[in-house]
Amino acid sequence: MAMARATAFDFGAPRRVLRGLALPVGALAAWWAFYHFDLATTLAFPPPAKTLQTLVELAKSGELAYNLKQSLIRVGEGFLSGAIPGLAVGMLLGLSAWARRLLSPSLNAFRQVPVVGWLPLMIVWFGIGEVSKVAFIAIGAFFPVVLSTSRGILAVPKEYVELGQVYGYGPLQQLLRVVLPAALPSILTGLRFSLSLSWMLVVASELMMLSAGGIGSMMAQGRELFQMDVVIVGMLVIGLAGFATNYSIRWLEQIASRGRA
């Protein structure tokens, strides 16, 4: 038995990690080569060592933590403001044919509008303060959740519902014990995409509108002062934060999939 456990090691896991690191390592090597062979100017494209130094300085001064906190708050508020109504509308569309006939044409039409296209309206309606940023993110977070939730519910096999009827489940029990658990992987996929989009939109809103703090605001100041090292640090931080949140929801997806197995 000990021998069997020893040979059960997943040798594919290190390979997957190495494949995942190939692109970042390659990009870092190319970045270094640009300066080693004098192919780029320091002013427009700072060297890796300068960018790392700026990252350390911003972290030590607390500026990076403050700006990241401000962006996190906006992402959280905007994501929840869009995802919660999105779940409710998606459930309504998935459960009611009447609601689909009534709401789907309008929702599909609004969904075709690029999210950035809503930004001028947000500024006119709410100004350039926090409300407009949160509303902008909420609009982007709303539609992916609606779509994934409704599709997930509609994809639940009829046999599952019939089995619930055999057990004597009422409508609420059917929803909580049969429909939502079966649709959960699709719902989580929509939430993951919605959260990733929220990170993109918070940077766009902070870059385009005046804001008190935020990674996008920090990047905008770096752009105005031609401090490209600050801009690249902001890009790296947003990328890592988005990756961490995306990985967290993927972990929940895996748990949900194992629970269904």
N, C-alpha and C positions, 0 to 999 in steps of 0.2 A: 504493500500500500504506500509506503514511504517513497518507493521508487516511482510509482505511478504519479504521486503528487509532484515529485521533483521534475518529471518529464512533462508536466502539464503547463510549464512556463510558456507564455505567449511570445514566441520569438518575433512575431510580426509587429508587436508594439514598438520596440526600438526602431524598426525600419520606418514605421509611420512617423515617429518623432523626427527622424533624420530627414525624411522627405518633407515634413512641414518646415524644418529649419533651412532647407536648401535655398529657398528664395530669399529669406531675410539675410542669410550669410552671404549669398551671392550679391545682393544689393549693397551690403556693407563693403564687400571687397571692391565692387565697382566704384562706390563712393570714394574709397581710399585711393584707388588707382587714378581717379580724376585729378587729385592733387599731387600724387607722386610723380605723374607725368605732365603736370602743368596744363591740364586740359580744361580747367575751370577757374573762374575768378573767385577769390575769397569773398568779395563784396556781395555778389549775387547768389553765391552758393557756398556757404561756410563749410570748412572741413569738419570731419567727424570729431576730432579732438576739441575744437572750439564749441561745437554743438553740445558735446558731453559736459564741457566746463559750464556752459550756460545752464544746462539742466541741473547740475549740482548747485549752482549759485541760486537759481530760482527756488529749488527745493529748500535750501538752507535759510533763505530769507523769509520763507513762508508764503511768498507770492504765488507759487505754483499750487500749493494746497488750498489757498483762498479761492483762486480762480476755478480750480477743479470742483470745489465745494459749491460754488455758485452755479456752475454748469450742471452739476449733479441734481441740485434742487430744481432747476428749470426742467431738466429731463424727467425727473420723477413726477413733478406736477403736471407737465404736458402729457406724459405717457399715460398716467392714471386718468386724466381728464378726457383723453381720447379712447383709451382701451376699455374702460368700464362701460360707457355708452355703446361702444362697438360690440362688446359682448352681449349687451341687452338687445341691440338691434339685430345682431347676427342670429341670436337664439330665436327672435321673433320671426325672422325670415326663414329659418330652418324648420320651424314648427308650424307655420301658418302659410298655406298656399294663397290665402286672401291677402296677407301682408306682402308676399312676394309680388303678386300682381299689382299691388298699389304702390309699393316703394321701390322695387328693383329698377324700373326705368329711370327714375330721378337719381337714385344712388349711383347707377352705372354712368349716368351723364356727368355727375359731379366728380366721380372717380377719375375721369379722363383728364380733368384739369390738373396740370402739374402743380405740385404743392407750392412751389415758389410763386406761382401765379396768384396765390391767396395773400401773399405778403403785403401788396399795396392796400388791399381792403383791410387787413389787420391794422395797418398803420393809421388809416383814415378812421376806422371805427374805435380803436382803443389807444391811439397814440403810439409812442415808441417806448413805453414802459414795460413792466414785467407782464402785464396782462396780454399784450399783443404777442410777446414771445411764447408764453404758455399756450395761447390759443393757436398760434401757428404750428407748434409742435403737436398739439392735440388733434388738429385736422389731419396731419400726416399719420398719426398713430391710429386714427379711427378706422380708416378704410381697410387696411390689411386684416384687422381683427374681425370686422364685419364679414369679410369675404371668407376667411378661414373658418370662422365659427359656423356660418350658414352652410358651407360646403361640408364641413365635418358632420353636422347633424343630418344633412340630407343623405350622406353616405352610410349612415348607420343601417346595417342589414335589417330587413323586415323581420327576419327570424328572431332577432334579439327582442324586438318589440312584442312579437307574438309570445315569446317565452315569458316576458314580463306579465302579459295578460293571463297566461296560464297560472302564474303565481299569485294572481289577484292584485297586482299593483294598480293603484290609481294613477291619474295623470301626473301628479307631483312625484310620486315614487318612480314612475317610468322615467321621468326627466332626470331625477337625481341618481337613480341606481342603474339605469340602462343607457339612456341617450347620451348624457354628458360624459360618463366614463368611456363610452365607445368613441365619442368625438374628441376626447381630450388631446390625443396626439396632434390632430389638425389644429385645434385651438392653440396649443402651445407653439406650433410652428408659426402661426400668425402673430402671436405675442412676441416671439423672438424677432421676426422680421420688423414688427412695429417698433420694438425697442431699439433695434439697430438704426432704423430710419430716424428715430427721435434724436439719436446722437448726432446724425448728420445735420438735422434741422436746427439743433441748438447752436451749432457753430455758424450756420447760415444766418440765423436770427441775430446772433451776437456780432457777426461781422457787418451786417447791413443796418442794424439799429444800435443806437447808443445804449450801453448797458453798464451797470455798476459791477464790474468783475465778470469773470467767465473766461474760459479758454479762448473762445472766439474773439472776445474783446482784447485779450492779451495778444493774440495773433494780429489783430487789426492795428494795435499800437506798434507792434514790431514791424509791420509792413510800412506804416507811415514814417517810422524812424529808420527804415531800411536795415533793420536788425533781422536778417533772414534766419539767424540761429534761433531766435525766439519763435519765429513762425514755424520752423521745423520741429522745435520742442513741442509746440502746441499740437502739431499734427501727430507726433508720436504718442503724446499723452491721450489724445482723443482716440487714436487707434487702439491703444492698450485698454482703455476703459471700455470701449465698445466690444473688444474681444472678450473681456472678462464677463460682461453682462450676457453676451451671446453664449458663451460657454456655460454659464450658470443655467440658462433656460434649456440648453441642449442636454444638460445633465438631468434636469427635470423631465425632459422628453424621454430619456432613456429609462428613468424610473417608471414613468407612466407605461412605457412599452413593456417593461418586465412585469408590471402589475397586471397587464392584460393577458400575458402569455400563460 
